[in-house]
Amino acid sequence: MNLSSFKLLSRQRYLLAALVRRNLLGRYRGSSLGTAWSLLEPLVLLGIYTLVFGVLMGLGREEGIGGYALKVFCGILAWLPFSESLNRATTVLWENTTLVKKVIFPQEVLPLQLVLSAFLNQIPGLIVLLAGVAALRGQIHLTWLWGPILVVPQLLLTAGLAFFIAATSPLLRDVKQFTALGTLCWMFATPIFYPENLFRGRLACWIFLNPLAAIIHNYRAVFILGSAPDWGMFLYSLFLGLLLYLAGHRFFLRTRKLFADLI
């Protein structure tokens, strides 16, 4: 396993930081609500899922609507940056054609800056989640300090898949549609708005095989329940994320010589 791929982060850190800053500043430029959109989207999704699944379908009866809403919101905050990064990766090379055609430009930073921007964009939502936990449960958990560590597997997993998708987009024009459909199916196969125990019998193993399910499980344990992470799930998602990151980065480097001719 070639860990030299991580040299990109230190070698191009200033360029990556500049691109992330440009992405965040330009994301809502010209809109009336500005950065409030970063909080409005997860809150709207929270309201829809809580009403449909928590109230109408009765999934929130056992723990109450407040507790159910916190768990759903936590799942949404984990899912949105993952889904957004993968879907935006399908067009990131086309949106930066001028940079892609420059021989000396490190094209690998383009998918990475999308991933980092998407995660940083969810920080206001995370603050609201922690405030909600403190208000509804009357507690501030020391386990919240595990948060930065829990993000690592998700960042690796998301970046690895973003590398694969971005590199495939010039070769297969349908990758945008495949990615949109794939992330939609993945969302419904992940316990975001329904409890994990709905997967029973043979399907129960999906909770452990689905890395996003493992990541969301640990987010809820740490941020809402105030308990330690499930280290088995953490190590599984970390190993899978590391594997995908290294494989995705290598695939991107091998195909990037074709980008200038295909875009």
C-alpha positions as CSV (number, residue, x, y, z in Angstrom):
1,M,0.0,0.0,0.0
2,N,1.7,3.2,-1.2
3,L,1.2,5.9,1.3
4,S,3.1,8.4,-0.9
5,S,-0.4,9.6,-2.1
6,F,-0.7,11.6,1.2
7,K,2.3,13.7,0.2
8,L,-0.2,15.6,-2.0
9,L,-1.8,17.0,1.2
10,S,1.4,18.5,2.5
11,R,2.9,19.5,-0.9
12,Q,-0.2,21.2,-2.2
13,R,-1.7,22.3,1.1
14,Y,-1.6,26.1,0.3
15,L,-3.2,25.6,-3.1
16,L,-5.8,23.3,-1.6
17,A,-6.6,25.8,1.1
18,A,-7.0,28.6,-1.4
19,L,-9.3,26.5,-3.6
20,V,-11.4,25.5,-0.6
21,R,-11.7,29.1,0.5
22,R,-12.7,30.2,-3.0
23,N,-15.3,27.4,-3.1
24,L,-16.8,28.4,0.2
25,L,-16.9,32.1,-0.5
26,G,-18.3,31.6,-4.0
27,R,-20.9,28.9,-3.0
28,Y,-23.6,31.4,-2.1
29,R,-22.3,34.5,-3.6
30,G,-25.2,36.6,-5.0
31,S,-27.9,34.7,-3.1
32,S,-30.2,36.6,-0.7
33,L,-29.7,34.2,2.3
34,G,-26.0,33.6,1.8
35,T,-24.4,31.1,4.1
36,A,-27.8,30.5,5.8
37,W,-28.4,28.0,3.0
38,S,-25.8,25.7,4.6
39,L,-28.1,25.4,7.6
40,L,-31.5,25.7,5.8
41,E,-31.0,22.6,3.6
42,P,-30.4,20.0,6.4
43,L,-33.2,21.7,8.5
44,V,-35.7,21.4,5.6
45,L,-34.7,17.7,5.1
46,L,-35.0,17.2,8.9
47,G,-38.6,18.6,8.8
48,I,-39.6,16.4,5.9
49,Y,-38.1,13.2,7.3
50,T,-39.4,13.8,10.8
51,L,-42.9,14.5,9.5
52,V,-43.1,11.6,7.1
53,F,-41.2,8.9,9.0
54,G,-41.3,10.1,12.6
55,V,-45.0,11.2,12.7
56,L,-46.9,9.7,9.9
57,M,-45.1,6.3,9.9
58,G,-44.7,6.3,13.7
59,L,-40.9,5.7,13.8
60,G,-40.5,8.4,16.4
61,R,-43.0,7.0,19.0
62,E,-40.5,5.0,20.9
63,E,-38.0,7.7,21.8
64,G,-40.2,10.8,21.2
65,I,-40.2,13.2,18.3
66,G,-37.4,15.3,19.8
67,G,-35.0,12.3,20.2
68,Y,-35.9,11.0,16.8
69,A,-35.3,14.4,15.2
70,L,-31.8,14.6,16.8
71,K,-30.9,11.2,15.3
72,V,-32.2,12.0,11.9
73,F,-30.4,15.4,11.9
74,C,-27.2,13.7,12.9
75,G,-27.6,11.2,10.0
76,I,-28.3,14.0,7.5
77,L,-25.2,16.0,8.6
78,A,-23.1,12.9,7.9
79,W,-24.8,12.1,4.6
80,L,-25.0,15.5,2.9
81,P,-21.2,16.2,2.5
82,F,-20.7,12.6,1.2
83,S,-23.5,12.8,-1.3
84,E,-22.7,16.4,-2.4
85,S,-19.0,15.6,-2.9
86,L,-19.7,12.6,-5.1
87,N,-22.3,14.3,-7.2
88,R,-20.2,17.4,-7.7
89,A,-17.1,15.3,-8.6
90,T,-18.9,14.3,-11.8
91,T,-18.5,17.8,-13.2
92,V,-15.5,19.2,-11.3
93,L,-13.1,18.7,-14.3
94,W,-15.5,20.3,-16.7
95,E,-16.0,23.3,-14.4
96,N,-12.2,23.8,-14.3
97,T,-11.3,23.1,-17.9
98,T,-8.7,25.9,-18.0
99,L,-6.8,24.5,-15.0
100,V,-7.1,20.9,-16.3
101,K,-5.4,21.8,-19.6
102,K,-2.4,23.3,-17.8
103,V,0.3,20.8,-17.7
104,I,1.9,21.9,-14.4
105,F,-1.4,22.1,-12.5
106,P,-1.9,19.3,-9.9
107,Q,-5.4,18.2,-11.0
108,E,-5.7,15.9,-7.9
109,V,-6.6,18.9,-5.8
110,L,-9.9,19.5,-7.7
111,P,-11.8,16.5,-6.2
112,L,-10.2,17.1,-2.8
113,Q,-11.2,20.7,-2.5
114,L,-14.8,19.6,-3.2
115,V,-14.7,17.1,-0.3
116,L,-13.2,19.5,2.2
117,S,-15.6,22.3,1.2
118,A,-18.6,20.1,1.6
119,F,-17.5,19.0,5.1
120,L,-16.7,22.5,6.2
121,N,-20.0,23.7,4.9
122,Q,-21.8,21.4,7.5
123,I,-20.1,23.0,10.5
124,P,-23.0,25.3,11.2
125,G,-25.4,22.3,11.2
126,L,-23.1,20.5,13.6
127,I,-23.2,23.4,16.0
128,V,-27.0,23.4,15.9
129,L,-27.0,19.6,16.5
130,L,-24.8,20.0,19.6
131,A,-27.0,22.9,20.9
132,G,-30.1,20.7,20.3
133,V,-28.6,17.8,22.3
134,A,-27.6,20.2,25.1
135,A,-31.1,21.8,25.2
136,L,-33.2,18.6,24.9
137,R,-31.0,16.3,27.0
138,G,-29.6,18.9,29.4
139,Q,-26.1,17.5,28.9
140,I,-22.8,18.4,27.3
141,H,-20.8,15.2,26.6
142,L,-17.0,15.0,26.8
143,T,-17.3,12.4,24.0
144,W,-17.9,15.2,21.6
145,L,-14.1,15.5,21.6
146,W,-14.0,12.3,19.5
147,G,-15.6,14.2,16.7
148,P,-12.4,15.2,14.7
149,I,-11.3,11.6,14.8
150,L,-14.6,10.2,13.5
151,V,-14.4,12.5,10.5
152,V,-11.2,10.9,9.2
153,P,-12.7,7.6,7.8
154,Q,-15.5,9.6,6.1
155,L,-13.1,12.0,4.6
156,L,-10.9,9.2,3.2
157,L,-13.9,7.3,1.9
158,T,-15.5,10.3,0.3
159,A,-12.2,11.5,-1.3
160,G,-11.4,8.0,-2.6
161,L,-14.8,7.7,-4.3
162,A,-14.6,11.3,-5.6
163,F,-11.2,10.5,-7.2
164,F,-12.8,7.5,-9.0
165,I,-15.9,9.5,-10.2
166,A,-14.0,12.6,-11.3
167,A,-11.5,10.5,-13.3
168,T,-14.2,8.4,-14.9
169,S,-16.4,11.4,-15.9
170,P,-14.3,12.3,-19.1
171,L,-14.3,8.6,-20.1
172,L,-18.0,7.9,-19.5
173,R,-20.4,10.7,-20.0
174,D,-23.2,8.9,-18.1
175,V,-21.3,8.9,-14.9
176,K,-23.3,11.9,-13.6
177,Q,-26.6,10.0,-14.0
178,F,-25.1,6.8,-12.5
179,T,-23.7,8.7,-9.5
180,A,-27.0,10.6,-8.8
181,L,-29.0,7.3,-9.0
182,G,-26.3,5.4,-6.9
183,T,-26.2,8.0,-4.1
184,L,-30.0,8.0,-4.0
185,C,-30.2,4.2,-3.6
186,W,-27.3,4.3,-1.1
187,M,-29.2,6.9,1.0
188,F,-32.3,4.7,1.4
189,A,-30.0,1.7,2.2
190,T,-28.5,3.7,5.1
191,P,-30.3,4.1,8.4
192,I,-30.6,7.9,8.3
193,F,-34.3,8.3,9.0
194,Y,-35.1,4.8,10.3
195,P,-33.5,2.8,13.1
196,E,-30.8,0.3,12.5
197,N,-32.8,-2.6,14.0
198,L,-35.1,-2.5,11.0
199,F,-32.4,-4.6,9.3
200,R,-33.0,-8.1,10.7
201,G,-31.9,-11.6,9.8
202,R,-29.7,-11.8,6.7
203,L,-30.0,-8.0,6.1
204,A,-28.5,-7.2,9.5
205,C,-25.0,-7.6,8.1
206,W,-25.6,-4.7,5.8
207,I,-25.3,-2.3,8.8
208,F,-21.7,-3.6,9.3
209,L,-20.9,-3.7,5.6
210,N,-22.2,-0.3,4.7
211,P,-19.4,2.1,5.8
212,L,-21.8,5.1,6.0
213,A,-24.0,3.2,8.4
214,A,-21.0,2.5,10.6
215,I,-20.0,6.2,10.4
216,I,-23.5,7.4,11.3
217,H,-23.8,4.9,14.1
218,N,-20.6,6.3,15.7
219,Y,-21.7,9.9,15.1
220,R,-24.9,9.2,17.0
221,A,-23.1,7.4,19.8
222,V,-20.6,10.2,20.4
223,F,-22.7,13.3,19.7
224,I,-26.2,12.3,21.0
225,L,-25.8,9.3,23.4
226,G,-22.5,10.5,24.9
227,S,-20.9,7.1,24.6
228,A,-17.6,5.9,23.1
229,P,-17.4,5.0,19.5
230,D,-17.8,1.4,18.3
231,W,-14.1,0.9,17.6
232,G,-14.8,-2.2,15.4
233,M,-17.0,-0.1,13.1
234,F,-14.5,2.7,13.3
235,L,-11.5,0.6,12.2
236,Y,-13.6,-1.1,9.5
237,S,-14.6,2.3,8.0
238,L,-11.1,3.6,8.5
239,F,-9.5,0.7,6.7
240,L,-12.0,0.8,3.8
241,G,-11.6,4.6,3.5
242,L,-7.8,4.3,3.4
243,L,-8.0,1.6,0.8
244,L,-10.4,3.6,-1.4
245,Y,-8.4,6.8,-1.0
246,L,-5.2,5.2,-2.2
247,A,-6.8,3.2,-5.0
248,G,-8.8,6.2,-6.1
249,H,-5.8,8.5,-6.1
250,R,-3.8,6.1,-8.1
251,F,-6.6,5.6,-10.6
252,F,-6.8,9.4,-11.0
253,L,-3.1,9.8,-11.6
254,R,-3.1,7.1,-14.2
255,T,-6.0,8.6,-16.2
256,R,-5.3,12.3,-15.9
257,K,-3.1,12.4,-19.0
258,L,-6.3,11.8,-21.0
259,F,-8.3,14.6,-19.5
260,A,-7.0,17.5,-21.6
261,D,-7.9,15.6,-24.8
262,L,-11.3,14.5,-23.7
263,I,-12.6,17.7,-22.1
